[in-house]
Amino acid sequence: MPENTHEAAGGVEARQPICIHTHQIMDSCLDKDCVEELRVYLTTQSQAALDGATTAKTRCAELLFVDVGVEPLAYKHGHYAIDLTFYYRIIGDAILGGTRPTTITGLAVFAKRVVLYGGKCGAKTFRSTDELPCADELLHSELPLAVVEALDPMILSAKVREVCECRRCETELADIPANIVESFGEQLVLSGESKRLYVTIGQFSTVRLERETQISVEPREYCAPTRECCDEECCEEDPCEMFSRIDFPMREFFPGSRKEEGKEPRPPYQTCGC
């Protein structure tokens, strides 16, 4: 590994700056969305259970995937619209009288748009691993990279409605990615049902736009592995030793106080367990 040091006055070893290639965050935001009465598209068996049930309740929601699209805004120089589509797996129980609850699962979809500043880049980047893009892409300028970080949502409420009571202005669900549908193990019911499940969820997320850049940094020391490689299960780290380094979660054993209002929520606030 090449040395990046030189002798300074007095014999003291000083480190010279080095150049690195990284991503610069151009703009970012955070969101706390309360999405009311989001329709759940149940699987075939789950829909049959809901149609025959007297009531239903939800247990948890799992964020499967966020589809992210970026496009420039013609009327706002250097700004970009970020279209986000959240795909959730909703898990609950359908209840018929005093019988044992039947587990139901389905898909919920939430879409939103965010506008952030992404800057302009006159240079185009080409790599030896790149393939020749299609004709349309050759004429477009480079878009910034959009990065979304999101937690599994909190389910705030749920309700079941007869189809005749549902809102007439509901938008039809667009094409669902094949991998999303396959993750449920059976087909989703998009129409023809007699009852529908709706959930209200709370979603925490952050969004940012990044562009590649080169910067000069002053290194402290090179990053090198500190643990020896292992090819046997018996040489893995002792779990009790690992547990001993975890701080005791004292806050979780006491109710919150007024002093804690406005602070970050205690993690984790829910677990799906399925």
C-alpha positions in Angstrom: 0.0 0.0 0.0 1.7 3.3 -1.0 2.6 5.7 1.7 1.1 9.2 1.6 3.3 10.9 4.1 6.3 13.2 4.0 8.8 14.6 6.6 7.8 18.0 7.9 10.0 20.5 9.7 11.4 19.1 13.0 11.1 15.5 11.7 7.4 15.2 12.4 5.6 13.0 9.9 2.7 14.9 8.1 0.1 13.4 5.8 -0.6 14.8 2.4 -4.2 15.3 1.2 -5.5 12.5 -1.1 -8.2 12.7 -3.8 -11.3 10.5 -3.6 -14.3 10.0 -5.8 -17.6 10.1 -3.9 -21.2 11.4 -4.0 -22.0 14.9 -2.9 -25.5 15.5 -1.4 -27.0 18.4 -3.3 -30.2 18.7 -1.4 -32.2 16.6 1.0 -35.5 16.6 3.0 -37.4 14.5 5.5 -41.1 13.7 5.5 -43.6 12.5 8.0 -46.6 11.3 5.9 -50.0 10.4 7.3 -51.7 8.4 4.5 -55.4 8.1 5.2 -57.5 5.2 4.1 -55.1 3.4 1.8 -56.8 0.6 -0.1 -55.4 -2.9 0.5 -55.4 -5.3 -2.5 -55.7 -8.7 -0.8 -54.6 -12.1 -2.2 -57.2 -14.5 -3.5 -57.5 -16.5 -0.3 -57.4 -13.5 1.9 -60.1 -11.8 -0.1 -62.3 -14.8 0.3 -61.8 -14.8 4.0 -62.6 -11.1 4.3 -65.8 -11.4 2.2 -67.1 -14.0 4.7 -65.8 -12.2 7.8 -67.8 -10.0 10.3 -64.8 -7.8 11.0 -61.0 -7.6 10.4 -58.0 -6.0 12.1 -54.5 -5.3 11.0 -51.3 -6.4 12.7 -48.4 -4.8 10.9 -47.1 -3.3 7.6 -43.8 -4.0 5.9 -42.2 -1.8 3.3 -41.3 -4.0 0.3 -39.8 -1.5 -2.2 -39.8 2.1 -3.2 -39.7 2.9 -6.9 -37.9 6.1 -7.6 -38.0 8.3 -10.7 -36.2 11.6 -11.4 -37.0 14.2 -14.0 -35.9 17.9 -14.5 -38.3 20.7 -13.9 -38.5 23.0 -17.0 -39.7 26.0 -15.0 -37.2 25.8 -12.1 -33.5 25.7 -13.1 -31.5 23.0 -11.4 -34.5 21.5 -9.6 -35.8 18.0 -10.1 -39.1 16.2 -9.4 -38.7 12.9 -7.6 -41.6 10.5 -8.0 -41.8 7.9 -5.2 -44.0 4.8 -5.2 -44.1 2.9 -1.9 -45.2 -0.8 -2.0 -46.4 -2.3 1.3 -47.3 -5.7 2.5 -50.2 -5.5 5.0 -50.8 -8.4 7.4 -54.0 -8.7 9.4 -56.7 -11.1 10.6 -60.2 -11.7 9.3 -62.7 -12.6 12.1 -65.9 -14.6 11.7 -67.9 -14.8 15.0 -66.1 -16.8 17.6 -64.0 -18.8 15.2 -60.2 -18.6 15.1 -58.9 -15.5 13.1 -57.7 -16.2 9.6 -54.5 -14.4 8.6 -54.9 -12.1 5.6 -52.2 -10.4 3.5 -52.4 -7.8 0.8 -50.7 -5.0 -1.1 -51.0 -1.3 -0.4 -49.5 1.4 -2.7 -48.7 5.0 -1.9 -47.3 7.5 -4.4 -45.9 11.0 -3.8 -43.7 13.7 -5.4 -40.8 15.6 -3.9 -39.0 18.6 -5.5 -35.3 19.1 -4.6 -32.4 21.0 -6.0 -30.0 18.8 -7.9 -27.7 21.3 -9.6 -26.4 21.2 -13.1 -23.4 19.2 -14.4 -21.9 20.1 -17.8 -19.6 17.1 -17.9 -20.9 13.6 -18.9 -19.5 10.5 -17.2 -18.5 7.4 -19.2 -17.0 4.3 -17.7 -15.3 1.3 -19.3 -18.1 -0.9 -17.9 -20.9 1.1 -19.5 -23.0 -0.2 -22.4 -24.1 2.0 -25.3 -27.5 3.5 -24.2 -30.5 3.8 -26.5 -30.8 6.7 -28.9 -33.1 8.7 -26.6 -30.8 8.5 -23.7 -27.8 9.7 -25.7 -29.4 13.1 -26.0 -30.3 13.6 -22.4 -28.1 15.3 -19.8 -27.1 13.3 -16.7 -29.6 13.2 -13.9 -28.6 13.3 -10.2 -29.0 10.2 -8.2 -32.0 10.1 -5.9 -31.7 8.1 -2.7 -34.7 7.3 -0.4 -34.4 5.9 3.1 -37.7 4.8 4.8 -38.8 2.9 7.8 -41.6 0.3 7.9 -44.8 2.3 8.4 -46.9 2.5 11.5 -50.5 1.3 11.1 -52.7 4.0 12.7 -56.2 2.6 11.9 -58.0 0.1 9.7 -61.6 -0.4 8.5 -63.6 -2.7 6.3 -66.2 -1.3 3.8 -68.7 -2.9 1.5 -67.9 -2.2 -2.1 -71.1 -0.2 -2.5 -69.9 2.2 0.3 -66.5 2.8 -1.2 -65.4 6.0 -2.8 -66.3 6.4 -6.4 -63.3 8.6 -7.1 -60.7 6.0 -6.3 -57.9 5.9 -8.8 -57.2 2.6 -10.5 -54.0 0.8 -9.5 -51.4 1.1 -12.2 -49.3 -1.8 -13.4 -47.7 -3.6 -10.4 -44.1 -4.9 -10.9 -44.1 -8.6 -11.4 -41.6 -9.2 -8.5 -43.9 -7.4 -6.1 -46.9 -9.6 -7.1 -44.8 -12.8 -6.9 -43.7 -12.0 -3.4 -47.2 -12.7 -2.2 -47.2 -16.2 -3.5 -50.6 -15.9 -5.2 -52.6 -13.4 -7.4 -54.0 -10.2 -6.0 -57.7 -9.4 -6.2 -58.0 -6.0 -8.0 -61.8 -6.1 -8.7 -64.9 -8.1 -8.2 -64.7 -8.3 -4.4 -67.7 -7.6 -2.0 -65.6 -6.0 0.8 -62.5 -3.9 0.9 -59.9 -3.3 3.5 -58.5 0.2 4.1 -55.6 1.3 6.4 -54.2 4.6 7.6 -50.5 4.5 8.0 -47.7 6.8 9.2 -44.5 6.8 7.0 -41.2 8.3 8.0 -38.7 8.9 5.1 -35.8 10.9 3.9 -35.0 11.8 0.3 -31.8 13.3 -1.2 -30.2 14.1 -4.5 -26.6 13.3 -5.1 -24.0 13.9 -7.8 -20.6 12.4 -8.3 -17.7 14.6 -7.4 -13.9 14.5 -6.6 -12.7 16.0 -3.4 -9.4 16.3 -1.5 -9.4 15.0 2.0 -6.7 14.7 4.7 -6.3 11.0 5.7 -5.9 10.0 9.3 -5.0 6.4 8.5 -5.9 3.8 5.9 -8.9 1.6 6.5 -7.8 -2.0 7.0 -9.6 -5.1 8.4 -9.0 -5.7 12.1 -10.6 -9.2 12.2 -9.1 -12.4 10.9 -10.9 -14.3 8.1 -12.8 -17.4 9.3 -13.8 -20.5 7.3 -15.5 -22.4 10.1 -18.7 -21.7 12.1 -17.0 -22.4 15.4 -14.7 -19.4 15.0 -17.5 -16.8 14.8 -17.6 -14.1 17.4 -18.9 -15.3 20.8 -22.6 -14.0 21.1 -22.2 -13.3 24.8 -19.1 -11.2 24.1 -21.0 -9.2 21.5 -24.0 -8.8 23.8 -21.7 -7.4 26.6 -20.8 -4.5 24.4 -24.4 -3.4 23.9 -25.5 -0.5 26.1 -28.4 -1.3 28.5 -31.6 0.3 27.1 -32.6 2.0 30.4 -35.0 4.4 28.7 -37.2 1.5 27.5 -38.1 0.6 31.1 -39.6 3.9 32.0 -42.5 6.0 30.7 -41.7 9.1 28.7 -41.5 12.5 30.3 -42.2 16.0 29.2 -38.5 16.6 28.7 -38.5 14.0 26.0 -41.2 15.7 23.9 -39.9 16.6 20.5 -37.0 14.2 20.7 -36.6 11.3 18.3 -39.0 8.3 19.0 -37.6 5.3 20.8 -36.6 2.6 18.4 -38.0 0.2 17.5 -41.7 1.3 17.6 -43.0 -2.0 16.1 -42.0 -5.4 14.8 -43.8 -7.3 12.1 -42.8 -10.8 13.3 -44.0 -12.5 10.1 
